[in-house]
Amino acid sequence: MLEYDREKVRENVRKADTEDLLDRVTVYRSGMEPDALYAIEEELRRRGVTAAEIDAHARRREEAGLIEAEGMPARCSFCPRPAVERRWGWHRLWGRLPVFPRLFRYCAAHRPATSR
């Protein structure tokens, strides 16, 4: 098990962007250490984010999010953000050569445009 380092957590929270902190305090809340949640909530308050904005973010993520079989939010296949869509695509060798089809999870930032 990993050792919890309070100072590293606080430094990470200070460097994180606001959207990431909002995801951590809402979507990924159940998997967080209580001290880390406190640090995130304090940082959000320092940045001027209100409780109403946090609640609105939670509702948006809940409406758009995907849940894994274990009940945890699905993560994007390309970043740590919560996934909002699943789509088939090609697993590519060296990022170029399509090898086999697979299911990808996409966050809003990585979701490909619909091709029609």
C-alpha positions as CSV (number, residue, x, y, z in Angstrom):
1,M,0.0,0.0,0.0
2,L,1.2,3.5,-0.8
3,E,2.2,5.9,2.0
4,Y,0.0,9.0,2.1
5,D,2.2,12.1,1.9
6,R,0.2,15.2,2.9
7,E,2.6,17.7,1.5
8,K,2.8,16.0,-1.9
9,V,-1.0,15.9,-2.0
10,R,-1.3,19.6,-1.2
11,E,1.3,20.6,-3.8
12,N,-0.6,18.5,-6.4
13,V,-3.8,20.2,-5.5
14,R,-2.3,23.7,-5.8
15,K,-0.9,22.8,-9.3
16,A,-4.1,21.2,-10.6
17,D,-6.6,23.0,-12.8
18,T,-10.0,23.8,-11.5
19,E,-11.9,21.3,-13.6
20,D,-9.6,18.5,-12.4
21,L,-10.3,19.5,-8.8
22,L,-14.0,19.7,-9.4
23,D,-13.9,16.1,-10.9
24,R,-11.9,14.9,-7.9
25,V,-14.2,16.4,-5.3
26,T,-17.4,15.2,-7.1
27,V,-17.0,12.2,-9.4
28,Y,-14.0,10.5,-7.7
29,R,-15.0,11.6,-4.1
30,S,-15.6,8.0,-2.9
31,G,-12.0,6.9,-3.6
32,M,-10.3,10.0,-2.0
33,E,-8.6,10.3,1.4
34,P,-10.6,12.7,3.7
35,D,-7.5,14.9,4.1
36,A,-7.1,15.2,0.3
37,L,-10.8,16.1,0.0
38,Y,-10.3,18.8,2.6
39,A,-7.3,20.2,0.7
40,I,-9.2,20.2,-2.6
41,E,-12.3,21.9,-1.1
42,E,-10.0,24.5,0.5
43,E,-8.3,25.2,-2.8
44,L,-11.6,25.5,-4.6
45,R,-12.8,28.0,-2.0
46,R,-9.5,29.9,-2.4
47,R,-10.2,30.0,-6.2
48,G,-13.7,31.4,-5.6
49,V,-15.6,28.3,-6.6
50,T,-19.0,28.2,-4.7
51,A,-20.8,25.2,-3.4
52,A,-23.5,25.8,-6.0
53,E,-20.9,25.6,-8.8
54,I,-19.6,22.3,-7.3
55,D,-23.2,20.9,-7.1
56,A,-23.8,22.0,-10.7
57,H,-20.6,20.3,-11.8
58,A,-21.6,17.1,-10.0
59,R,-25.0,17.1,-11.7
60,R,-23.5,17.6,-15.2
61,R,-21.0,14.8,-14.7
62,E,-23.6,12.5,-13.3
63,E,-25.9,13.1,-16.3
64,A,-23.2,12.6,-18.9
65,G,-20.9,10.1,-17.1
66,L,-20.4,6.4,-17.6
67,I,-20.2,4.0,-14.7
68,E,-18.0,0.8,-14.6
69,A,-19.3,-2.5,-13.3
70,E,-17.7,-1.8,-9.8
71,G,-19.8,1.4,-9.5
72,M,-16.8,3.7,-10.1
73,P,-16.8,6.3,-12.8
74,A,-15.2,5.2,-16.1
75,R,-12.1,7.1,-17.0
76,C,-11.2,8.4,-20.4
77,S,-8.9,6.1,-22.3
78,F,-6.5,9.0,-23.0
79,C,-6.5,11.1,-19.7
80,P,-7.8,10.8,-16.1
81,R,-11.0,12.7,-16.7
82,P,-14.4,11.0,-16.4
83,A,-15.6,9.3,-19.6
84,V,-18.9,10.6,-21.2
85,E,-19.0,8.2,-24.2
86,R,-17.9,4.7,-25.3
87,R,-17.1,4.1,-28.9
88,W,-15.4,1.4,-31.0
89,G,-12.2,2.3,-32.6
90,W,-8.9,0.8,-33.8
91,H,-6.1,-0.2,-31.5
92,R,-3.1,1.1,-33.4
93,L,0.4,-0.2,-33.4
94,W,2.9,2.7,-32.9
95,G,-0.1,5.1,-33.2
96,R,-0.5,4.4,-36.9
97,L,-1.1,0.8,-38.0
98,P,-4.7,-0.5,-37.1
99,V,-4.3,-3.9,-35.5
100,F,-7.7,-4.8,-33.9
101,P,-11.0,-3.1,-33.0
102,R,-11.5,-2.2,-29.3
103,L,-13.8,-0.2,-27.2
104,F,-12.5,3.3,-26.1
105,R,-13.9,5.6,-23.5
106,Y,-13.8,9.3,-24.2
107,C,-14.1,12.4,-22.0
108,A,-15.6,15.5,-23.5
109,A,-12.2,16.8,-24.5
110,H,-11.1,13.7,-26.3
111,R,-14.4,12.7,-27.9
112,P,-14.0,12.4,-31.6
113,A,-16.3,14.4,-33.9
114,T,-19.2,12.3,-35.3
115,S,-18.3,11.3,-38.9
116,R,-21.3,11.4,-41.2
